[in-house]
């Protein structure tokens, strides 16, 4: 049940009370917005998908990453590189509550990492980082406001912070192909070299 109270500032305070839950408070500029918020909170409580912000602040990024690694990464190709990237992410964000990670944190992280890795490697890391947040929101049903990696990527696109990867500059020459053919004893291997 939602209760509304007009504050001296002209704003509307809402208190949503449900049996088995602590009261949930919100303050809004007008009653229309307050009613919409209260109905949304009540619906989430009814569907058992509401997670109070205080409780969200207790869910560590490392806990979500461990669950993601067990349920998702274990079925991926390239598990070894994905686990390595997740370990790197946990080094920076592991002890942080997942709800506290913002796009600003992601941008600072990318700035630091780009000093030691290439833009293409960073892109792969960001893709996995973003998947962890999507997993937290869609599968674990955590009520995160946003995927901070997706928001940070918009800024990367505007500032061109992540430069495109370098295209391959060198192709195998005919002379190298002839040397491979001369050294090979397998007909099947020769056929693969010509096909490639």
N, C-alpha and C positions, 0 to 999 in steps of 0.2 A: 504494500500500500504506500503510495507516494503522498507526502504532505508538502505543501508549498507555503513559503513565508516571504513576505515583502520586507526587504532590509531597508534601513534608513538611507542607504546609498542609491536606492531605486532598483537594485538588482533583486533577483528572485532566488531564494535558497530552497533546495529540494532535499528532502530526506526520504529515502526509500527503505522501508522496513519489511522484512520477510522473516517468518519463523525459521530459526536455524542459521540466520545470517546476522552479522553485525550491521548496524545502520550504515547506509551509504549516502554520503553528502555530495552535493554539487551546487555551484553558484553560477547563475546565468544572467545575461542582460535583460531577458524578458521571459514571460511565462510560456510562450509558445515553444521556445527552444528548451526550456526546463521540462515541459511536458513530454516532448519528443525524447529527451535524454532519459527521463524516468521510465517511459514505456520501453525503451531499448534495454535498460538495466533490468527491469522486471521480466522482460522476455528472456534475456540471457540467464537470469536466475531460474526461471521456469524450465528452460532447456538444459540446465546444469552446465552451461558453458561460461558463466560469469566467474572471473577470477579477479578478486580485489587487487588494486595496485600494490598494496602492501605485500600481498602474497606473491605477486609477479616479481617484486623486487628481491624475493628470496630464491628465485630460479636462476641458477648460475649458467652462464654460457657453456662452461665445460660439461655440465650435466646434459644439456641438450646435444652437444657435440658427441658425447659418448653414446647417447641413444641413437643419434643420426648415424654414427659409424656402425653400430650393431644392426640397425634395421635397413639402412639404405646403402651405405658404402660396401657392406659385405656382399651385395649383389651387383656391384658396379664392375665394369672392366677398368683396369688401371687402379685397383684398390691400393696398391703400394704408394703411388704418388698422391692419391686422395688422402690417405692416412697421414702422409708426411705434411701435406698442406694443412690438414686439420690440426696437427700437432703445433705447427707454426702459429696458426690462429689462436690456439689455446694458450700459447706462451704469452701473447699480448692481451687476450680478452677472457681467458679461462676463469679467473676469480671475479669477474664482473657480472652483475645481474644482467640478464639478457635484455630486460626492459630499460636499462640505463645506457645501452650502446646507441649512440646517435650517429647521424651522417658525418658530423664534425669529427667524431672519433675515427670513423672509417677513413676520412680524408687525411687525418694526421698519420694514421697507420700506413696508408699508401705512400705518403711522402717519405716516411722512414724506410719502407721496404724498397722503394725505387732507387735508393742509393746503393743497393746491393744486388738487385735483380733486374731483369729486362721488363719492358712493358707487356710483352706477350705472356711471360710467366705470371705477372701481376694480374692480368686479365683472367687467367685460369684460376688463380687463387680467389679472385673476387666472385667468379661464377660459383665456386663451391661455397664461399662465405654467404652469398645470396641464397643458395639452396638451403643452407642451415636455417636461415630466417624464414623462408617459405615453409619449411618442414615444421618449425615451431608454431607458425600461425595456422597452417592448414591441417596438419596431422595432430599436433599436440594441443591445438585449439587455444594457444596463448593469445590473449587480447592485446597484441602489440599494436601501437599506433601506426607503424609503418615498417617497411623493410629498409633499414638505413643504408644498406648497400645500393639498393635501387635508386634511392634519393641521391647518394653520393655520385653514382654513375652519371646522373644528369649533369652534375657540376663538372665531372671529368670531360663530358662531351663538349660543354661550353668553353672550358678553359684549355681543352686539348692537352690535358695533363698526361694522359696515357697515349704515347705516340704509337702509331701502327708498327707491327712487327716488320722486320726486314724480309723482303722476298728473297728466294734463293737466287744467288748470283752465278752459280757455277753448275754446269751440266757435264755429264760424263762425255768424254771425247771418243771419237772413233778409234784412236790409237789405244786408249784404255780398254775399250771393248775387245779389240784384237788381242791384247795381252791377257785378258781374262779368258778368252776362248782358247788361247794357246796353253794356259796353265790348267784348264779344266779337263777332267777325264769323263765327266758325266754328260751324256746327250741331253738328258732332261734339264740339267742346269744350263746348258747352252741355249736350249729353247726358251727358258725363262729369261735369260739375259737379252735375247733378241726381242722377246715380247715386251719387255720393260723398255 
